[in-house]
Amino acid sequence: MQNEKINKHNSITDVPGIKVGHATKLDALTGCTVILCEEGATAGVDVRGSAPGTRETDAIRPTTLVEKVNAVLLAGGSAFGLDAAAGVMQFLEERDYGFKVRSKVRVPIVPAAVIFDLLIGNSKIRPDKEMGYVACQNAKTGVIQEGNVGAGTGATVGKILGINRCMKSGVGTSSIFIKEQVIVGAIAVVNALGDVVDPYTGVILAGARDLRTDKFIDTVKKMLSQKNTIKDIANTTIGVIATNAYLDKSSATKVAQMAHDGLAKVTRPVHTMADGDTIFALSTGNLTTDVNVIGIAAAEVMAMAVIRAVKTAKSIINIPGLAGI
């Protein structure tokens, strides 16, 4: 893939071999997002939050058999949303993609992670097999939709004092060209307990609000000032890093670990007991690059994707978003 023409869309889809598709239920405020790599991508994962909802993460550990995945699913619906992975598997199986077992059977490998969005819309409607399949049908390269779409449809941030004080977030994506044709891209679904801040100034962009003054509360200061302040466990930021640089499973895992530094740059606090923060890393190419460089770029691009997720989010019901109505 290293000789393919590369287009710059500031998106994870700038990485050759990567497509992204959304399925959205606006009436229920939930959805799912699939990152397709049908031909296979070497994968790693790192879970830092203490309340994760995941699928097939053990299958891509460095010590396990499977070398490549065919897709990663990000979904709303909490643990119920993991059902959407079945639709992704069906889509891939119909096209003969997956881990080959002998000569007749292929098992698509589809790791997944979910956010908790059940308190925002209709908690009885969650991403399911049909939605996972539709997300695959919608998958494409080039410019992809951000904000209130797919897995980010019901995403919010700043929930230290409950859902009525939070702000809208969503899906965001970004990419970095670090040398010649080496690309690192990220996509993030931002549903954090904490506030999202400008990494250069520390100014809060979106987070918990004081309803009397309409100013930000500052979640870190609030938590440090009193005990037992967490009222909402409906949190988690999940995402995917992709690159056309060569990574084996161990180095992909390392890149996923380093990408969490990007979350820490722009989310305060992060990786709490009430978050399930999970990042996957995918390698689709064979360009030789220092894994440290890829990891540093991964942190930067993940931070940018988080910022995009809040800046492109529109207001819903009584929850304000930076992109307006």
FENMODA-V922969 format. One record per backbone hydrogen bond with DSSP energy under -1.0 kcal/mol. CO is the residue of the C=O (numbers start at 1). NH is the residue of the N-H. E is the energy in kcal/mol with one decimal. If there is no record, write none. Layout:
co: {CO | CO}
nh: {NH | NH}
e: {E | E}
//
This chain:
co: {1 | 11 | 12 | 15 | 19 | 20 | 21 | 23 | 25 | 25 | 30 | 31 | 32 | 33 | 34 | 35 | 36 | 37 | 41 | 42 | 44 | 46 | 53 | 55 | 58 | 61 | 69 | 70 | 72 | 73 | 74 | 75 | 77 | 78 | 79 | 80 | 81 | 82 | 83 | 84 | 85 | 86 | 87 | 88 | 89 | 90 | 92 | 93 | 99 | 101 | 105 | 107 | 109 | 109 | 111 | 112 | 113 | 115 | 117 | 122 | 128 | 129 | 130 | 131 | 132 | 133 | 134 | 136 | 140 | 147 | 147 | 149 | 150 | 152 | 155 | 157 | 159 | 162 | 165 | 167 | 170 | 171 | 172 | 174 | 176 | 179 | 182 | 183 | 184 | 185 | 186 | 187 | 188 | 189 | 191 | 193 | 194 | 195 | 196 | 196 | 198 | 203 | 206 | 208 | 210 | 215 | 218 | 219 | 220 | 221 | 233 | 237 | 238 | 239 | 240 | 241 | 242 | 243 | 244 | 248 | 249 | 250 | 251 | 252 | 253 | 254 | 255 | 258 | 259 | 260 | 261 | 262 | 263 | 266 | 268 | 272 | 272 | 275 | 277 | 277 | 278 | 279 | 280 | 281 | 282 | 283 | 287 | 290 | 291 | 292 | 293 | 294 | 295 | 296 | 297 | 298 | 299 | 300 | 301 | 302 | 303 | 304 | 305 | 306 | 307 | 308 | 313 | 316 | 319 | 320 | 321 | 324}
nh: {4 | 14 | 15 | 18 | 36 | 140 | 34 | 32 | 29 | 30 | 25 | 76 | 23 | 74 | 21 | 72 | 19 | 40 | 69 | 283 | 281 | 279 | 114 | 112 | 61 | 64 | 41 | 37 | 35 | 113 | 33 | 115 | 80 | 81 | 82 | 83 | 84 | 85 | 86 | 88 | 89 | 90 | 91 | 92 | 93 | 94 | 97 | 96 | 107 | 105 | 101 | 99 | 70 | 71 | 73 | 55 | 75 | 78 | 120 | 125 | 132 | 133 | 134 | 135 | 136 | 137 | 138 | 139 | 20 | 149 | 171 | 152 | 153 | 155 | 169 | 167 | 162 | 165 | 209 | 157 | 190 | 147 | 188 | 186 | 184 | 182 | 178 | 244 | 176 | 242 | 174 | 240 | 172 | 238 | 236 | 159 | 158 | 268 | 205 | 206 | 202 | 198 | 196 | 217 | 214 | 210 | 222 | 223 | 224 | 225 | 235 | 278 | 189 | 280 | 187 | 282 | 185 | 284 | 287 | 252 | 253 | 254 | 255 | 256 | 257 | 258 | 259 | 261 | 262 | 264 | 265 | 266 | 267 | 197 | 195 | 50 | 275 | 51 | 48 | 49 | 239 | 46 | 241 | 44 | 243 | 42 | 246 | 294 | 295 | 296 | 297 | 298 | 299 | 300 | 301 | 302 | 303 | 304 | 305 | 306 | 307 | 308 | 309 | 310 | 311 | 312 | 323 | 319 | 316 | 168 | 324 | 315}
e: {-1.7 | -2.2 | -1.7 | -1.7 | -2.3 | -1.8 | -2.9 | -2.4 | -1.2 | -1.6 | -2.9 | -2.6 | -2.5 | -3.1 | -2.2 | -1.9 | -2.1 | -2.5 | -2.6 | -2.3 | -2.6 | -2.3 | -2.0 | -2.1 | -1.5 | -1.9 | -1.9 | -2.3 | -2.9 | -2.0 | -3.5 | -2.3 | -1.1 | -1.5 | -1.2 | -1.9 | -1.7 | -1.6 | -1.7 | -1.3 | -2.4 | -2.2 | -2.2 | -2.1 | -2.9 | -2.4 | -2.4 | -1.8 | -2.4 | -1.4 | -3.3 | -3.0 | -2.6 | -1.1 | -2.5 | -2.1 | -1.9 | -2.7 | -1.4 | -1.8 | -2.2 | -2.0 | -2.4 | -2.4 | -1.5 | -2.1 | -1.9 | -1.1 | -2.4 | -2.1 | -2.0 | -2.2 | -1.9 | -1.3 | -2.3 | -2.4 | -1.6 | -1.5 | -2.3 | -2.6 | -2.2 | -3.1 | -2.9 | -2.8 | -2.5 | -3.3 | -1.6 | -1.2 | -2.7 | -2.5 | -2.0 | -2.3 | -2.3 | -2.0 | -1.6 | -1.5 | -1.6 | -2.6 | -3.0 | -1.7 | -2.7 | -2.8 | -3.0 | -2.4 | -2.9 | -3.2 | -2.4 | -2.6 | -2.1 | -1.3 | -2.0 | -1.6 | -3.3 | -2.4 | -2.0 | -2.6 | -3.1 | -2.5 | -1.6 | -2.6 | -1.9 | -1.9 | -2.3 | -2.1 | -2.1 | -2.6 | -2.1 | -1.5 | -1.4 | -2.0 | -1.4 | -1.0 | -2.0 | -2.5 | -2.9 | -1.8 | -1.5 | -2.4 | -2.6 | -1.9 | -1.8 | -2.3 | -2.9 | -2.0 | -1.8 | -1.8 | -3.1 | -1.8 | -2.6 | -2.3 | -2.5 | -2.4 | -1.9 | -1.9 | -2.8 | -2.1 | -1.9 | -1.9 | -2.0 | -2.1 | -2.0 | -2.4 | -2.0 | -1.4 | -2.3 | -1.9 | -2.9 | -3.9 | -2.3 | -2.9 | -1.6 | -3.6}
//
